[in-house]
Amino acid sequence: MSRSSRVLFGIAALATCVGGLSVLAGVSLASPAEGGTAVPAGSPAAGRGVFVSFGCGGCHALTPGVTFPTTGFSLAREALAERASVLGRPLGPFVAEAIVAPGTDIALGYVSGVMRPFKELTRKQLDDLVSFLIGEPYTSSPPQLPADPVAACAARSSCRATVARWTRVAQLPPTAVPGAKIVVAVGCLSCHTYAGSGVRCPDPDLTRQGLRKKTTAALVRRLRCPSCVHKGSVTPSFAALGDDNLRRVAAFLRASRGAKK
């Protein structure tokens, strides 16, 4: 999948937030249509076609023990299962997340920064490709979100400390603090960075999102259904948070205009 030394696997998070809140923290990728449409299981047979059409074989071997090509990590199921086990990750979500946001975990002997994320894959293509690589049907599922993300943050000292630091260095107004708590609590930092916190991967830094002057309605719409705003997006829907919480996240992003020293 692209001429790359960057291992395809070891990510992620999308947990996944605005424009890419992903799943990296062990949650499966998802991008359901607004309203919650059932998603068919991935097809290993169709996934072989995705593997070929995207040129994955130019960098990755599929046969166990084969070292050519050497550009990328072996995609033999045995190699993937071993790597997922080392990281303590479920095999399917591990593979899916690594395709979308490669590079958080780099296996020994490989170089970071070459493989690009395959965000142009549709959700169905992603599920098919993962199914092919793991040898069984795989279907991504929505992230498991806390019922009350603000309270969930309040219950964790690390979350409280992160939000307190953001409030100070980004000079956030009180109205933005609940949204900041939600961003931390639902795992956005698995794919995004903010004021020095989070995982550096292809998804954008959110520290200066307010300078983009997106309306609250536009941000809520994107959070509620990312694939409705950007066709083919594999960012999961956060509709389950409810519009009140989505507006809190939007308020936080609109107030984010850069960190101060």
C-alpha positions as CSV (number, residue, x, y, z in Angstrom):
1,M,0.0,0.0,0.0
2,S,2.2,2.8,-1.2
3,R,6.0,2.7,-1.2
4,S,6.5,2.7,2.5
5,S,8.7,1.6,5.3
6,R,6.2,2.7,7.8
7,V,4.7,-0.3,9.3
8,L,1.0,-0.7,8.5
9,F,0.4,-1.7,12.1
10,G,0.4,-0.5,15.4
11,I,-1.6,2.4,16.0
12,A,-4.3,3.7,16.9
13,A,-7.2,5.6,17.7
14,L,-9.2,7.0,16.0
15,A,-10.7,6.7,19.3
16,T,-11.7,9.3,16.7
17,C,-12.8,12.9,17.0
18,V,-13.6,15.8,14.8
19,G,-12.4,15.0,11.3
20,G,-10.7,11.8,12.5
21,L,-11.5,10.9,16.1
22,S,-10.5,7.4,15.5
23,V,-10.4,4.4,17.6
24,L,-7.0,3.9,18.4
25,A,-7.6,3.1,22.0
26,G,-8.9,-0.3,21.1
27,V,-12.2,0.8,19.7
28,S,-13.2,-0.3,16.2
29,L,-13.5,2.2,13.4
30,A,-16.9,3.1,12.2
31,S,-18.7,5.6,10.0
32,P,-22.3,4.7,10.0
33,A,-24.8,6.8,8.0
34,E,-26.8,9.3,10.0
35,G,-29.6,7.5,11.8
36,G,-27.6,4.2,12.2
37,T,-27.7,2.0,9.1
38,A,-26.7,-1.6,9.4
39,V,-23.4,-2.3,7.8
40,P,-22.8,-5.6,5.9
41,A,-20.0,-7.9,7.0
42,G,-16.7,-7.4,5.2
43,S,-15.8,-9.9,2.5
44,P,-12.3,-11.6,2.3
45,A,-12.9,-12.2,-1.5
46,A,-13.7,-8.5,-2.1
47,G,-10.8,-7.5,0.1
48,R,-8.4,-9.3,-2.2
49,G,-9.5,-7.0,-5.0
50,V,-9.0,-4.0,-2.7
51,F,-5.5,-5.3,-1.8
52,V,-4.6,-5.6,-5.5
53,S,-6.2,-2.3,-6.7
54,F,-4.4,-0.2,-4.1
55,G,-1.1,-1.8,-4.8
56,C,-0.5,-3.2,-1.3
57,G,1.6,-6.1,-2.7
58,G,4.2,-3.6,-3.9
59,C,5.4,-3.2,-0.4
60,H,3.9,-6.0,1.7
61,A,4.3,-9.8,1.5
62,L,1.3,-12.0,2.3
63,T,3.2,-15.3,2.7
64,P,4.5,-16.3,6.1
65,G,8.3,-16.3,6.3
66,V,8.7,-14.4,3.0
67,T,10.8,-11.3,3.3
68,F,10.3,-9.9,-0.1
69,P,9.2,-7.2,-0.7
70,T,10.9,-5.8,2.4
71,T,9.6,-2.2,2.2
72,G,6.7,-2.8,4.5
73,F,5.8,-5.1,7.4
74,S,4.6,-8.6,6.4
75,L,0.8,-8.8,6.1
76,A,0.7,-12.5,6.6
77,R,-2.0,-13.3,9.1
78,E,0.5,-14.9,11.4
79,A,2.7,-11.8,11.4
80,L,-0.3,-9.5,12.1
81,A,-1.6,-11.7,14.9
82,E,1.8,-11.8,16.5
83,R,2.2,-8.0,16.4
84,A,-1.4,-7.5,17.7
85,S,-0.7,-9.9,20.5
86,V,2.5,-8.0,21.5
87,L,0.5,-4.8,21.6
88,G,-2.4,-6.4,23.4
89,R,-4.8,-5.5,20.7
90,P,-7.7,-7.3,19.1
91,L,-6.6,-8.4,15.6
92,G,-9.4,-6.9,13.4
93,P,-9.4,-3.4,15.0
94,F,-5.6,-3.4,15.1
95,V,-5.4,-4.0,11.4
96,A,-8.2,-1.5,10.5
97,E,-6.8,1.3,12.6
98,A,-3.3,0.8,11.3
99,I,-4.5,1.1,7.7
100,V,-6.2,4.4,8.4
101,A,-3.6,5.9,10.7
102,P,-0.3,4.1,10.3
103,G,2.8,4.8,12.3
104,T,2.0,5.1,16.0
105,D,3.7,1.7,16.6
106,I,6.7,1.1,14.4
107,A,8.0,-2.5,14.4
108,L,11.8,-3.0,14.8
109,G,13.6,-2.5,11.5
110,Y,11.1,-0.2,9.9
111,V,11.2,3.5,9.4
112,S,8.4,5.9,10.4
113,G,7.0,8.6,8.1
114,V,6.7,6.9,4.7
115,M,3.4,5.1,4.5
116,R,0.5,7.4,4.0
117,P,-2.9,6.8,5.7
118,F,-5.5,5.2,3.4
119,K,-8.4,7.6,4.2
120,E,-9.7,7.4,0.7
121,L,-10.9,3.9,1.4
122,T,-14.7,3.7,1.9
123,R,-15.8,1.9,5.1
124,K,-16.9,-1.1,3.0
125,Q,-13.5,-1.3,1.3
126,L,-11.8,-1.0,4.7
127,D,-13.9,-3.9,6.1
128,D,-13.3,-6.0,3.0
129,L,-9.5,-5.4,3.2
130,V,-9.3,-6.2,6.9
131,S,-11.4,-9.3,6.2
132,F,-9.0,-10.5,3.6
133,L,-5.9,-9.9,5.7
134,I,-7.2,-11.6,8.8
135,G,-8.9,-14.4,6.8
136,E,-12.5,-14.0,8.1
137,P,-15.4,-11.5,7.7
138,Y,-14.8,-8.3,9.7
139,T,-17.2,-5.5,10.3
140,S,-16.2,-2.3,12.1
141,S,-18.4,-1.2,14.9
142,P,-19.2,2.1,16.6
143,P,-16.9,3.3,19.4
144,Q,-18.2,2.7,22.9
145,L,-18.8,6.2,24.3
146,P,-19.3,7.0,27.9
147,A,-22.9,7.9,28.8
148,D,-21.8,11.1,30.5
149,P,-18.4,12.1,29.0
150,V,-18.1,15.2,31.2
151,A,-18.6,13.1,34.4
152,A,-16.2,10.4,33.0
153,C,-13.5,13.1,32.7
154,A,-14.2,14.4,36.2
155,A,-13.7,10.8,37.5
156,R,-10.2,10.6,36.0
157,S,-7.3,12.6,37.5
158,S,-5.3,12.5,34.2
159,C,-8.3,13.9,32.3
160,R,-8.8,16.7,34.8
161,A,-5.1,17.6,34.7
162,T,-5.1,17.7,30.9
163,V,-8.2,19.9,30.7
164,A,-6.8,22.2,33.4
165,R,-3.6,22.6,31.4
166,W,-5.5,23.3,28.2
167,T,-7.6,25.9,29.9
168,R,-4.5,27.7,31.1
169,V,-2.3,27.5,28.0
170,A,-5.1,28.0,25.4
171,Q,-6.9,30.5,27.6
172,L,-10.2,28.7,27.2
173,P,-13.3,30.4,28.4
174,P,-15.5,28.5,30.9
175,T,-18.0,27.8,28.2
176,A,-15.4,25.7,26.3
177,V,-14.3,23.6,29.3
178,P,-17.1,20.9,29.1
179,G,-16.3,20.3,25.4
180,A,-12.6,19.9,26.3
181,K,-13.5,17.3,28.8
182,I,-15.5,15.4,26.2
183,V,-12.7,15.5,23.7
184,V,-10.4,13.9,26.2
185,A,-12.9,11.4,27.6
186,V,-14.0,9.9,24.3
187,G,-10.5,9.4,23.0
188,C,-9.9,12.1,20.4
189,L,-6.2,12.3,21.6
190,S,-5.7,8.8,20.1
191,C,-5.7,10.5,16.7
192,H,-5.3,14.2,17.3
193,T,-3.0,16.5,19.2
194,Y,-4.0,19.6,21.3
195,A,-1.6,21.9,23.0
196,G,1.1,19.3,23.1
197,S,-1.2,16.4,24.2
198,G,-2.1,13.4,22.1
199,V,-0.8,11.2,19.4
200,R,1.0,12.7,16.4
201,C,-0.4,11.0,13.4
202,P,-2.1,12.1,10.1
203,D,-5.2,13.6,11.7
204,P,-4.9,17.4,12.3
205,D,-3.9,19.2,15.4
206,L,-6.9,20.8,17.0
207,T,-5.2,23.6,18.9
208,R,-6.1,26.3,16.4
209,Q,-9.4,25.0,15.0
210,G,-11.2,28.1,16.1
211,L,-9.2,30.1,13.5
212,R,-11.0,28.2,10.8
213,K,-14.2,30.0,11.8
214,K,-16.5,27.0,11.4
215,T,-20.0,27.5,12.7
216,T,-21.4,25.5,15.6
217,A,-23.9,23.9,13.2
218,A,-21.2,22.9,10.8
219,L,-19.1,21.3,13.5
220,V,-22.1,19.5,15.0
221,R,-23.1,18.2,11.6
222,R,-19.6,16.8,11.0
223,L,-19.4,15.2,14.4
224,R,-22.8,13.6,14.0
225,C,-22.1,12.1,10.6
226,P,-18.5,12.6,9.2
227,S,-19.2,10.6,6.1
228,C,-22.2,12.8,5.3
229,V,-19.9,15.8,5.2
230,H,-16.9,14.1,3.6
231,K,-17.8,11.1,1.5
232,G,-15.8,8.0,2.3
233,S,-14.7,9.3,5.7
234,V,-13.9,6.5,8.1
235,T,-14.3,8.8,11.1
236,P,-17.0,7.3,13.3
237,S,-20.2,9.0,14.0
238,F,-20.6,10.7,17.4
239,A,-24.3,11.1,17.2
240,A,-24.6,8.9,20.3
241,L,-23.2,11.7,22.4
242,G,-26.3,13.7,21.8
243,D,-26.6,17.2,20.3
244,D,-26.0,18.9,23.6
245,N,-22.6,17.3,24.0
246,L,-21.8,17.8,20.3
247,R,-22.5,21.5,20.8
248,R,-20.1,21.5,23.8
249,V,-17.4,20.0,21.6
250,A,-18.1,22.6,19.0
251,A,-17.9,25.4,21.5
252,F,-14.5,24.1,22.6
253,L,-13.2,23.9,19.0
254,R,-14.5,27.4,18.2
255,A,-12.7,28.8,21.3
256,S,-9.4,27.0,20.3
257,R,-7.2,29.7,18.8
258,G,-3.7,28.5,19.8
259,A,-1.7,27.7,22.8
260,K,0.2,30.4,24.8
261,K,3.5,29.8,26.6
